[in-house]
Structure formats: C-alpha cells, structure tokens
C-alpha cells in the first residue's frame, strides 16, 4: 500500500509487475553517453566528465541523474550507446521513473565492470531522483524494482530496509486500470503533503524526541493530540498512522490466505487516501466504485501519487474478463474516456538479459 511519503510509513507493500523497461547498451571508447528513447523518438548525448550537468525537466534527467550519482559514489563509468524501450505507462503511477533509473544503472554498471548489491542499487537510484531530478520520493519503487520476485508481494521496512516476501495466491490477478487522466496538481500537492506530515512530526517530537517520523506515533497518541493539531495536519497524520497499521494487517492476511480481509484493507486504504490524505480525484474514485460492483473483486484502491493515474484491484482470475467489460463500459459512460486495463502478475525485479 502506498501513500507517497515513504519515510513516514513503517512498512510498504509493493509488487514488481511484468511490465519492463529495456536498456540495450554497447560500450564506447570515450566518456560520452549517447541515449535514444524509442518511446519519445528522441536522442540525447552528454559527457560523463561535464561538471555542469543539470536537470532540465526532461526524460533524460533520470539517465543523467543515475550516471552522476554512480560517478559521485566511486563507480567510474565507461561511455556507451544506449537504447531505451519502456512498456511501463508513463505518468500512470506505475513507477516508470524508477524502472528507468534501475535499468539504466544496471546497464551502466555492467558495461563498466561494476557489481552493486540490489539494496545499495535501490538507494543510489533513489538518490538520483532526490538530488538530481529534484523529486523527494521515497525508496519503495526503486527497491521493489531491484528486489521483487515472481508471484510475491514485498513488505518493506522503510527505515531499516529489511523486507520479507509474501505469497500472492495463484487464483487471483492484479488488474491495473488507467484512468487516462493526470491532473497537474500532482507534483505540487506531493510536496505539500510531505510538508504537512513533517509538521505533524515536529509537533510530536517537541514532547518525544525519539519521534523521527509518523511511524513512531501510535493511533492513541495521535488522538490525544487532536486538539493541538490543525484539522488538515490531523487528517494527514491519521492517514499515515492508520496506513501503517493496515499494511501490517495486510501482511498477516496474505500469510494466512485471507483474501477477504486483504481486500477490505485495500478499500479502507483508498477511503483514507481520498478523505484524509486527499490525493484521489473523481476519476480514481469512480474506477474504485466500478470495480466494487464486480463479483470476484476482493478490493481496489488508487496506486501511485494520486490525482489521476491508476487503480489496482485484486480480482479472481475467472472474473477478469467481466471486470474489464464492466469497468470499461461504466467508466466510458461517465467520463467519455476509454480506460486502459492491464492484467498483471507479480514479476522478478530488474536483471540482465543476454
């Protein structure tokens, strides 16, 4: 389950899905990277020794950022020709940026003769997005891109980076429904939510210095402090604190094969994201409501940063075609948009293809 404020959350539960970003790479004799994106039909070039590389709000920032961070951390890179082809829908909340970062990093490291363990690689890719691209994202997306396994969910402790794999039943499918909208609020509101959560942390840390994030606050402590918080800060904190509890319950539900309980937690998570965190939108809410009308759907919620993008639903395999029909028709009738629906499975994280 995902909120967009990773360092506040005690545990997260992503899964890598079977959509790939492929980077084909060939070494060069110089220190230049020549990169072509098949999706954008565009080529860029830059020198690894250029001291003035800066983000320019362009897809290439993710490639440049990874190269810069790898060099800064002592992984000298060889020049290369790179060709990128992505299957992950861009801007849909399915972590296309993390997929690009991890695939780029693995390709550059392999060509240059370096080997970096998966957890360390995830940290380097997060650093590239934080420090070069300028998006203050958490580590979840990069982590699952590096460490995900087939047919498994992954529960990640975002502070210690300890994780455990959880079974996903063979009889269910992960169905991603793309609303086909992305409201421009997303980036500014993400930073606003982060600031609001940090304001909550500051309040609790004044009386409890050991509070470093909202994961250190219990639901009882939050309720006792309600009168001291603004209504907005209280609701932001309530989402994060309750989401921590939901993730832990969801792990127990998967381990005991209680799909009904897991699905109910998905529904509660979406309500919290909608009402307390306020990162949903009418299109996402409609998609979740339509999914709930289909028999064999255990649960549905938004995924990604919100304000558009996708929902994810846990659906019985034999009900997937009905799900696609009902959701597609209902969504088109209400919005005029035809959604894209992807039937996914949990897949292994990034790796070299020879």
Secondary structure as GFF3:
##gff-version 3
##sequence-region A 1 354
A	DSSP	three_ten_helix	6	8	.	.	.	ID=ss1
A	DSSP	beta_strand	11	14	.	.	.	ID=ss2
A	DSSP	beta_strand	21	27	.	.	.	ID=ss3
A	DSSP	beta_strand	32	37	.	.	.	ID=ss4
A	DSSP	beta_strand	42	47	.	.	.	ID=ss5
A	DSSP	alpha_helix	60	72	.	.	.	ID=ss6
A	DSSP	beta_strand	80	86	.	.	.	ID=ss7
A	DSSP	alpha_helix	96	111	.	.	.	ID=ss8
A	DSSP	alpha_helix	118	127	.	.	.	ID=ss9
A	DSSP	pi_helix	128	133	.	.	.	ID=ss10
A	DSSP	alpha_helix	140	147	.	.	.	ID=ss11
A	DSSP	beta_strand	152	157	.	.	.	ID=ss12
A	DSSP	beta_strand	163	167	.	.	.	ID=ss13
A	DSSP	beta_strand	172	182	.	.	.	ID=ss14
A	DSSP	alpha_helix	186	207	.	.	.	ID=ss15
A	DSSP	three_ten_helix	214	216	.	.	.	ID=ss16
A	DSSP	alpha_helix	219	224	.	.	.	ID=ss17
A	DSSP	three_ten_helix	226	228	.	.	.	ID=ss18
A	DSSP	alpha_helix	231	255	.	.	.	ID=ss19
A	DSSP	alpha_helix	259	275	.	.	.	ID=ss20
A	DSSP	alpha_helix	282	292	.	.	.	ID=ss21
A	DSSP	beta_strand	297	303	.	.	.	ID=ss22
A	DSSP	beta_strand	308	316	.	.	.	ID=ss23
A	DSSP	three_ten_helix	317	319	.	.	.	ID=ss24
A	DSSP	alpha_helix	320	335	.	.	.	ID=ss25
A	DSSP	beta_strand	340	344	.	.	.	ID=ss26
###
